[in-house]
């Protein structure tokens, strides 16, 4: 019964997202960030792709930079999504994660491709995240620890923070323990519930 309710809720959310995105069509933004490990020609080829190729552009970057893709699914009215975005744009967090991953925040309402990607790679609820390789294989996602069906969203509880850090270690291999400690500290810093 519980799984039927979750499937129904995910379907309902998809319908809402489709309706909202059709009311306010906007072009998807191209993958952001600089490509430091490739020649200028490759950079220009990637940046010149059309906005309809956003996911393909991320996959191209992943292959060229030898980095996995960390997709975070969100939408503007989601409070925890905005907090997770602030965490990811923190200069220290951004500096660490961009060494190892291509971070892409995907607004499922503003980005026409976002709803489809969320349906394929997201978990029920927001924010939701997934780490993929260049062959579209999911390395880790925000599915809960026990059965993979839930969504830890913004990692708040210590168990969720450890799950998030373990996912990063699985996806990056070379991330340092000291960097994970900083990321864990930053998650706690951005969690408004921790300040109460």
C-alpha positions in Angstrom: 0.0 0.0 0.0 2.8 2.4 0.9 4.6 1.8 -2.4 1.3 2.4 -4.3 1.0 5.7 -2.5 4.6 6.7 -3.4 4.0 5.8 -7.0 0.8 7.8 -7.0 2.5 10.8 -5.4 5.4 10.7 -7.9 2.9 10.5 -10.8 0.9 13.4 -9.4 4.1 15.5 -9.0 5.1 14.7 -12.6 1.7 15.9 -13.9 2.0 19.1 -11.8 5.6 19.7 -13.1 4.5 19.2 -16.7 1.5 21.6 -16.3 3.7 24.2 -14.7 6.5 23.9 -17.2 4.0 24.2 -20.1 2.6 27.4 -18.6 5.9 29.1 -18.5 8.2 27.7 -21.2 11.8 28.8 -20.9 14.9 27.4 -22.6 17.1 25.2 -20.6 20.5 26.6 -19.6 23.6 25.0 -21.0 25.9 23.2 -18.7 27.8 25.7 -16.5 31.3 25.8 -15.4 34.7 25.9 -17.1 36.4 23.0 -18.6 40.0 23.2 -17.4 41.3 19.8 -18.5 40.6 20.2 -22.3 41.8 22.3 -25.2 39.9 25.4 -26.2 38.6 23.7 -29.3 36.8 21.1 -27.3 35.5 23.8 -24.9 34.0 25.7 -27.8 32.4 22.6 -29.3 30.7 21.8 -26.0 29.5 25.4 -25.3 28.2 25.8 -28.8 25.7 22.9 -28.6 22.0 23.8 -28.6 20.1 24.1 -25.3 18.1 21.1 -26.2 21.3 19.0 -25.8 21.8 20.0 -22.1 22.0 16.4 -20.8 24.1 15.3 -23.8 26.4 18.3 -23.2 26.9 17.1 -19.6 27.7 13.6 -20.8 30.2 15.1 -23.3 31.8 17.0 -20.5 31.9 13.9 -18.3 33.8 12.0 -21.0 36.2 14.8 -21.8 36.9 15.8 -18.2 36.8 12.2 -16.8 34.4 13.3 -14.1 31.0 12.0 -13.0 27.9 14.1 -13.1 26.2 15.2 -9.9 22.6 16.2 -10.8 20.5 17.9 -8.1 16.8 18.1 -8.9 14.9 21.0 -7.4 12.4 23.8 -8.1 12.3 27.5 -6.9 9.5 27.1 -4.3 11.2 24.3 -2.5 12.9 25.6 0.7 15.3 22.7 1.2 16.2 22.9 -2.5 17.3 26.5 -2.0 19.3 25.5 1.0 21.0 22.7 -0.9 21.8 25.1 -3.7 23.4 27.5 -1.3 25.4 24.7 0.1 26.6 23.7 -3.4 27.5 27.3 -4.3 29.4 27.9 -1.1 32.9 28.7 -2.3 34.6 26.0 -0.2 32.1 23.3 -1.1 32.2 24.3 -4.7 36.0 24.3 -4.8 36.1 20.7 -3.4 33.3 19.2 -5.4 34.3 20.7 -8.7 37.7 19.0 -8.5 35.9 15.7 -8.8 32.4 16.1 -10.2 30.4 18.2 -12.7 27.7 19.7 -10.5 24.4 20.5 -12.3 21.4 22.0 -10.5 18.3 21.2 -12.5 15.1 23.1 -11.9 12.4 20.6 -12.9 10.0 23.4 -13.8 12.2 25.9 -15.6 14.3 23.3 -17.4 12.2 21.6 -20.1 14.4 18.5 -19.9 14.4 18.6 -16.1 11.1 16.8 -15.5 12.2 13.9 -17.8 15.6 13.6 -16.1 13.9 13.7 -12.7 11.5 10.9 -13.7 14.4 8.7 -14.8 17.0 9.5 -12.2 15.3 11.3 -9.3 13.7 9.9 -6.1 10.3 11.0 -4.8 10.6 14.4 -3.2 12.9 17.4 -3.4 15.7 18.0 -3.5 16.7 14.8 -5.1 20.1 13.9 -6.5 21.9 11.3 -8.5 25.5 10.8 -9.5 26.0 9.4 -13.0 28.9 8.4 -15.1 29.3 9.3 -18.8 27.5 6.1 -19.8 24.4 7.2 -17.9 24.9 4.6 -15.1 23.8 5.7 -11.7 26.7 5.4 -9.2 24.8 6.8 -6.2 21.6 8.7 -5.5 19.5 10.1 -2.7 17.6 6.9 -2.2 17.4 6.1 1.5 19.8 3.8 3.2 17.5 0.7 3.7 15.8 0.0 0.4 16.7 2.8 -2.0 13.1 3.8 -2.4 13.0 7.0 -0.2 14.9 10.2 -0.6 17.2 11.8 2.0 17.0 15.1 0.1 19.2 17.6 1.9 21.3 15.5 4.3 20.3 16.7 7.7 20.6 13.8 10.2 24.0 12.4 10.9 23.1 9.1 9.2 22.0 11.1 6.0 25.2 13.1 6.1 27.3 9.9 6.2 25.2 8.4 3.4 25.9 11.5 1.3 29.6 11.4 2.0 29.7 7.7 1.2 28.0 8.4 -2.1 30.6 11.0 -2.9 33.5 8.6 -2.0 31.9 6.0 -4.2 31.6 8.4 -7.1 35.0 10.1 -6.9 37.4 7.5 -5.3 40.1 10.2 -4.9 38.3 12.6 -2.6 40.2 13.1 0.6 38.9 12.3 4.1 39.7 15.9 5.1 37.6 17.2 2.2 34.7 15.0 3.3 35.0 16.3 6.8 34.7 19.9 5.5 31.7 18.9 3.4 30.0 17.3 6.4 30.7 20.4 8.5 29.2 22.6 5.8 26.1 20.5 5.6 25.6 21.1 9.3 26.3 24.8 8.9 23.7 25.2 6.2 21.0 23.2 8.1 18.7 25.6 9.8 17.4 22.8 12.0 20.9 22.3 13.5 20.9 25.9 14.8 17.8 25.5 17.0 
